[in-house]
Amino acid sequence: MTDKVFIDTNIWVYACLDTDNTQSHNKHLKAVEYLQRLYRDTEMIIST
């Protein structure tokens, strides 16, 4: 059975938006890595 994990909106925003700003870029990379790991191991859900 796969666990279900709620992903907060800010994680999706950081994953989608990559800028030249170093701090934002680091958040982007962390969000993408986090989502990729969750994609392999869990079932992700989004609140409506």
N, CA, C and O atoms as a CHARMM CRD file, in Angstrom:
* protein
*
  192
    1    1 MET  N      0.83600  -1.18200   0.00000 PROA 1      0.00000
    2    1 MET  CA     0.00000   0.00000   0.00000 PROA 1      0.00000
    3    1 MET  C      0.88100   1.24600   0.00000 PROA 1      0.00000
    4    1 MET  O      1.87700   1.30800   0.72200 PROA 1      0.00000
    5    2 THR  N      0.51900   2.22100  -0.79700 PROA 2      0.00000
    6    2 THR  CA     1.29400   3.45000  -0.91700 PROA 2      0.00000
    7    2 THR  C      0.74300   4.51300   0.02400 PROA 2      0.00000
    8    2 THR  O     -0.47000   4.70300   0.11000 PROA 2      0.00000
    9    3 ASP  N      1.62600   5.20000   0.72200 PROA 3      0.00000
   10    3 ASP  CA     1.20300   6.29400   1.58600 PROA 3      0.00000
   11    3 ASP  C      0.73700   7.46800   0.73800 PROA 3      0.00000
   12    3 ASP  O      1.23800   7.68100  -0.36600 PROA 3      0.00000
   13    4 LYS  N     -0.22400   8.23200   1.25900 PROA 4      0.00000
   14    4 LYS  CA    -0.67200   9.45400   0.60000 PROA 4      0.00000
   15    4 LYS  C     -0.05700  10.63800   1.33200 PROA 4      0.00000
   16    4 LYS  O     -0.07900  10.70400   2.56100 PROA 4      0.00000
   17    5 VAL  N      0.49200  11.57100   0.56300 PROA 5      0.00000
   18    5 VAL  CA     1.15900  12.72800   1.14500 PROA 5      0.00000
   19    5 VAL  C      0.56100  13.99000   0.55000 PROA 5      0.00000
   20    5 VAL  O      0.45700  14.12200  -0.66900 PROA 5      0.00000
   21    6 PHE  N      0.16500  14.92600   1.42300 PROA 6      0.00000
   22    6 PHE  CA    -0.34200  16.22200   0.98200 PROA 6      0.00000
   23    6 PHE  C      0.84100  17.13200   0.69200 PROA 6      0.00000
   24    6 PHE  O      1.73400  17.28400   1.52500 PROA 6      0.00000
   25    7 ILE  N      0.84700  17.73300  -0.48600 PROA 7      0.00000
   26    7 ILE  CA     1.91900  18.64200  -0.88800 PROA 7      0.00000
   27    7 ILE  C      1.39200  20.07300  -0.83500 PROA 7      0.00000
   28    7 ILE  O      0.43400  20.41000  -1.53100 PROA 7      0.00000
   29    8 ASP  N      2.01000  20.90400  -0.02000 PROA 8      0.00000
   30    8 ASP  CA     1.59400  22.29200   0.11000 PROA 8      0.00000
   31    8 ASP  C      1.87700  23.04900  -1.18000 PROA 8      0.00000
   32    8 ASP  O      2.80100  22.71200  -1.92000 PROA 8      0.00000
   33    9 THR  N      1.08500  24.06100  -1.43700 PROA 9      0.00000
   34    9 THR  CA     1.17500  24.83000  -2.68100 PROA 9      0.00000
   35    9 THR  C      2.55000  25.44900  -2.89200 PROA 9      0.00000
   36    9 THR  O      3.03700  25.48800  -4.02200 PROA 9      0.00000
   37   10 ASN  N      3.18500  25.93500  -1.82800 PROA 10     0.00000
   38   10 ASN  CA     4.47900  26.60200  -2.01800 PROA 10     0.00000
   39   10 ASN  C      5.53300  25.65400  -2.57900 PROA 10     0.00000
   40   10 ASN  O      6.44200  26.09900  -3.28000 PROA 10     0.00000
   41   11 ILE  N      5.43400  24.35800  -2.28600 PROA 11     0.00000
   42   11 ILE  CA     6.37700  23.39300  -2.84700 PROA 11     0.00000
   43   11 ILE  C      6.20300  23.32800  -4.36100 PROA 11     0.00000
   44   11 ILE  O      7.18600  23.30700  -5.10100 PROA 11     0.00000
   45   12 TRP  N      4.95800  23.29500  -4.82200 PROA 12     0.00000
   46   12 TRP  CA     4.69500  23.26500  -6.26500 PROA 12     0.00000
   47   12 TRP  C      5.19000  24.54700  -6.93800 PROA 12     0.00000
   48   12 TRP  O      5.75400  24.49700  -8.03100 PROA 12     0.00000
   49   13 VAL  N      4.97900  25.68700  -6.28900 PROA 13     0.00000
   50   13 VAL  CA     5.41000  26.96900  -6.86400 PROA 13     0.00000
   51   13 VAL  C      6.92900  27.00200  -7.00300 PROA 13     0.00000
   52   13 VAL  O      7.44800  27.35300  -8.06300 PROA 13     0.00000
   53   14 TYR  N      7.64200  26.63800  -5.94200 PROA 14     0.00000
   54   14 TYR  CA     9.11200  26.62100  -6.02200 PROA 14     0.00000
   55   14 TYR  C      9.60500  25.63200  -7.06900 PROA 14     0.00000
   56   14 TYR  O     10.61000  25.88700  -7.73300 PROA 14     0.00000
   57   15 ALA  N      8.92100  24.52300  -7.22200 PROA 15     0.00000
   58   15 ALA  CA     9.34100  23.53500  -8.21900 PROA 15     0.00000
   59   15 ALA  C      9.14000  24.04600  -9.63800 PROA 15     0.00000
   60   15 ALA  O      9.90200  23.70000 -10.54200 PROA 15     0.00000
   61   16 CYS  N      8.12200  24.86500  -9.83200 PROA 16     0.00000
   62   16 CYS  CA     7.80600  25.35600 -11.18200 PROA 16     0.00000
   63   16 CYS  C      8.57600  26.61300 -11.55700 PROA 16     0.00000
   64   16 CYS  O      8.86800  26.83400 -12.73200 PROA 16     0.00000
   65   17 LEU  N      8.90700  27.44000 -10.56900 PROA 17     0.00000
   66   17 LEU  CA     9.55900  28.71100 -10.85200 PROA 17     0.00000
   67   17 LEU  C     11.03800  28.64300 -10.50400 PROA 17     0.00000
   68   17 LEU  O     11.40600  28.42500  -9.35000 PROA 17     0.00000
   69   18 ASP  N     11.87100  28.83000 -11.50300 PROA 18     0.00000
   70   18 ASP  CA    13.31400  28.86200 -11.30200 PROA 18     0.00000
   71   18 ASP  C     13.80400  30.22200 -11.74600 PROA 18     0.00000
   72   18 ASP  O     13.52700  30.64200 -12.87000 PROA 18     0.00000
   73   19 THR  N     14.52500  30.91800 -10.89000 PROA 19     0.00000
   74   19 THR  CA    15.00800  32.25600 -11.21400 PROA 19     0.00000
   75   19 THR  C     16.53000  32.30500 -11.10500 PROA 19     0.00000
   76   19 THR  O     17.17500  31.32900 -10.72100 PROA 19     0.00000
   77   20 ASP  N     17.07800  33.44900 -11.44900 PROA 20     0.00000
   78   20 ASP  CA    18.52300  33.65300 -11.32700 PROA 20     0.00000
   79   20 ASP  C     18.93000  33.96700  -9.89300 PROA 20     0.00000
   80   20 ASP  O     20.11000  33.89000  -9.55000 PROA 20     0.00000
   81   21 ASN  N     17.95900  34.32200  -9.05300 PROA 21     0.00000
   82   21 ASN  CA    18.21700  34.60700  -7.64800 PROA 21     0.00000
   83   21 ASN  C     18.71400  33.33000  -6.97600 PROA 21     0.00000
   84   21 ASN  O     18.06900  32.28600  -7.07400 PROA 21     0.00000
   85   22 THR  N     19.85100  33.40600  -6.29700 PROA 22     0.00000
   86   22 THR  CA    20.47500  32.21900  -5.70500 PROA 22     0.00000
   87   22 THR  C     19.57700  31.53500  -4.69000 PROA 22     0.00000
   88   22 THR  O     19.44100  30.31100  -4.70600 PROA 22     0.00000
   89   23 GLN  N     18.96600  32.31000  -3.80900 PROA 23     0.00000
   90   23 GLN  CA    18.10300  31.72200  -2.77500 PROA 23     0.00000
   91   23 GLN  C     16.89200  31.03200  -3.41000 PROA 23     0.00000
   92   23 GLN  O     16.54100  29.92100  -3.01300 PROA 23     0.00000
   93   24 SER  N     16.26100  31.66600  -4.37300 PROA 24     0.00000
   94   24 SER  CA    15.10600  31.06700  -5.04900 PROA 24     0.00000
   95   24 SER  C     15.52300  29.83700  -5.84900 PROA 24     0.00000
   96   24 SER  O     14.79100  28.85000  -5.90900 PROA 24     0.00000
   97   25 HSD  N     16.69000  29.90200  -6.45400 PROA 25     0.00000
   98   25 HSD  CA    17.17100  28.75700  -7.22800 PROA 25     0.00000
   99   25 HSD  C     17.40900  27.55500  -6.31400 PROA 25     0.00000
  100   25 HSD  O     17.08100  26.42600  -6.68000 PROA 25     0.00000
  101   26 ASN  N     17.97000  27.78300  -5.14400 PROA 26     0.00000
  102   26 ASN  CA    18.19800  26.70100  -4.17800 PROA 26     0.00000
  103   26 ASN  C     16.87500  26.09200  -3.72700 PROA 26     0.00000
  104   26 ASN  O     16.76500  24.87300  -3.59600 PROA 26     0.00000
  105   27 LYS  N     15.87200  26.93300  -3.48900 PROA 27     0.00000
  106   27 LYS  CA    14.54800  26.43100  -3.10000 PROA 27     0.00000
  107   27 LYS  C     13.94500  25.62200  -4.24000 PROA 27     0.00000
  108   27 LYS  O     13.29700  24.60100  -4.00900 PROA 27     0.00000
  109   28 HSD  N     14.15900  26.08000  -5.46700 PROA 28     0.00000
  110   28 HSD  CA    13.66900  25.35500  -6.64200 PROA 28     0.00000
  111   28 HSD  C     14.28100  23.95400  -6.69900 PROA 28     0.00000
  112   28 HSD  O     13.56900  22.96800  -6.88500 PROA 28     0.00000
  113   29 LEU  N     15.58100  23.87600  -6.54000 PROA 29     0.00000
  114   29 LEU  CA    16.26100  22.57900  -6.60600 PROA 29     0.00000
  115   29 LEU  C     15.79100  21.63800  -5.49800 PROA 29     0.00000
  116   29 LEU  O     15.56800  20.45200  -5.74400 PROA 29     0.00000
  117   30 LYS  N     15.64100  22.15800  -4.29100 PROA 30     0.00000
  118   30 LYS  CA    15.18700  21.33700  -3.16900 PROA 30     0.00000
  119   30 LYS  C     13.75400  20.84900  -3.39700 PROA 30     0.00000
  120   30 LYS  O     13.43900  19.69400  -3.11100 PROA 30     0.00000
  121   31 ALA  N     12.88500  21.73000  -3.91300 PROA 31     0.00000
  122   31 ALA  CA    11.49200  21.34800  -4.16100 PROA 31     0.00000
  123   31 ALA  C     11.41200  20.27100  -5.23900 PROA 31     0.00000
  124   31 ALA  O     10.65100  19.31300  -5.09700 PROA 31     0.00000
  125   32 VAL  N     12.17600  20.41300  -6.30200 PROA 32     0.00000
  126   32 VAL  CA    12.17700  19.41500  -7.38200 PROA 32     0.00000
  127   32 VAL  C     12.68600  18.07600  -6.86000 PROA 32     0.00000
  128   32 VAL  O     12.10000  17.03200  -7.14500 PROA 32     0.00000
  129   33 GLU  N     13.77100  18.10500  -6.10000 PROA 33     0.00000
  130   33 GLU  CA    14.31600  16.87400  -5.53500 PROA 33     0.00000
  131   33 GLU  C     13.29700  16.20100  -4.61000 PROA 33     0.00000
  132   33 GLU  O     13.10900  14.98500  -4.66000 PROA 33     0.00000
  133   34 TYR  N     12.65500  16.99000  -3.78200 PROA 34     0.00000
  134   34 TYR  CA    11.65400  16.47500  -2.84700 PROA 34     0.00000
  135   34 TYR  C     10.48500  15.82900  -3.59800 PROA 34     0.00000
  136   34 TYR  O     10.05500  14.73100  -3.24600 PROA 34     0.00000
  137   35 LEU  N      9.97400  16.50400  -4.62700 PROA 35     0.00000
  138   35 LEU  CA     8.84600  15.96900  -5.39500 PROA 35     0.00000
  139   35 LEU  C      9.24200  14.70200  -6.15200 PROA 35     0.00000
  140   35 LEU  O      8.44600  13.77000  -6.26400 PROA 35     0.00000
  141   36 GLN  N     10.45300  14.66800  -6.66400 PROA 36     0.00000
  142   36 GLN  CA    10.90900  13.46100  -7.36500 PROA 36     0.00000
  143   36 GLN  C     10.98200  12.27700  -6.41100 PROA 36     0.00000
  144   36 GLN  O     10.59600  11.16400  -6.76800 PROA 36     0.00000
  145   37 ARG  N     11.47300  12.51300  -5.21000 PROA 37     0.00000
  146   37 ARG  CA    11.56500  11.44700  -4.21500 PROA 37     0.00000
  147   37 ARG  C     10.16300  10.97100  -3.81100 PROA 37     0.00000
  148   37 ARG  O      9.92100   9.76900  -3.69900 PROA 37     0.00000
  149   38 LEU  N      9.24900  11.91300  -3.59400 PROA 38     0.00000
  150   38 LEU  CA     7.88100  11.54000  -3.23600 PROA 38     0.00000
  151   38 LEU  C      7.18700  10.79300  -4.37500 PROA 38     0.00000
  152   38 LEU  O      6.42300   9.85700  -4.14000 PROA 38     0.00000
  153   39 TYR  N      7.45500  11.21000  -5.59300 PROA 39     0.00000
  154   39 TYR  CA     6.83900  10.57000  -6.75400 PROA 39     0.00000
  155   39 TYR  C      7.19600   9.08400  -6.80700 PROA 39     0.00000
  156   39 TYR  O      6.36500   8.25800  -7.18400 PROA 39     0.00000
  157   40 ARG  N      8.40500   8.75300  -6.43800 PROA 40     0.00000
  158   40 ARG  CA     8.84500   7.35400  -6.45700 PROA 40     0.00000
  159   40 ARG  C      8.24200   6.54600  -5.30800 PROA 40     0.00000
  160   40 ARG  O      7.95000   5.36100  -5.46800 PROA 40     0.00000
  161   41 ASP  N      8.05300   7.18800  -4.14500 PROA 41     0.00000
  162   41 ASP  CA     7.73100   6.44700  -2.93400 PROA 41     0.00000
  163   41 ASP  C      6.30000   6.58000  -2.40900 PROA 41     0.00000
  164   41 ASP  O      5.88900   5.78800  -1.56100 PROA 41     0.00000
  165   42 THR  N      5.53500   7.55800  -2.88800 PROA 42     0.00000
  166   42 THR  CA     4.22400   7.82000  -2.29400 PROA 42     0.00000
  167   42 THR  C      3.20300   8.20100  -3.35500 PROA 42     0.00000
  168   42 THR  O      3.52200   8.33100  -4.53600 PROA 42     0.00000
  169   43 GLU  N      1.96800   8.37400  -2.90200 PROA 43     0.00000
  170   43 GLU  CA     0.91400   8.91000  -3.75200 PROA 43     0.00000
  171   43 GLU  C      0.68700  10.35400  -3.30200 PROA 43     0.00000
  172   43 GLU  O      0.27800  10.59000  -2.16500 PROA 43     0.00000
  173   44 MET  N      0.94700  11.31300  -4.17700 PROA 44     0.00000
  174   44 MET  CA     0.81300  12.71500  -3.82700 PROA 44     0.00000
  175   44 MET  C     -0.61600  13.17100  -4.05500 PROA 44     0.00000
  176   44 MET  O     -1.26500  12.75500  -5.01500 PROA 44     0.00000
  177   45 ILE  N     -1.10500  14.03200  -3.16400 PROA 45     0.00000
  178   45 ILE  CA    -2.45200  14.59100  -3.31000 PROA 45     0.00000
  179   45 ILE  C     -2.38800  16.09900  -3.15000 PROA 45     0.00000
  180   45 ILE  O     -1.49600  16.63300  -2.49000 PROA 45     0.00000
  181   46 ILE  N     -3.35000  16.77800  -3.76400 PROA 46     0.00000
  182   46 ILE  CA    -3.44800  18.22900  -3.69400 PROA 46     0.00000
  183   46 ILE  C     -4.83500  18.57000  -3.16600 PROA 46     0.00000
  184   46 ILE  O     -5.83100  17.98700  -3.59300 PROA 46     0.00000
  185   47 SER  N     -4.89400  19.51000  -2.24100 PROA 47     0.00000
  186   47 SER  CA    -6.17600  19.95000  -1.70500 PROA 47     0.00000
  187   47 SER  C     -6.93600  20.74600  -2.76700 PROA 47     0.00000
  188   47 SER  O     -6.33800  21.49500  -3.54000 PROA 47     0.00000
  189   48 THR  N     -8.23400  20.58000  -2.79600 PROA 48     0.00000
  190   48 THR  CA    -9.03700  21.35000  -3.76200 PROA 48     0.00000
  191   48 THR  C     -9.57000  22.58200  -3.14900 PROA 48     0.00000
  192   48 THR  O    -10.26600  23.35100  -3.81200 PROA 48     0.00000
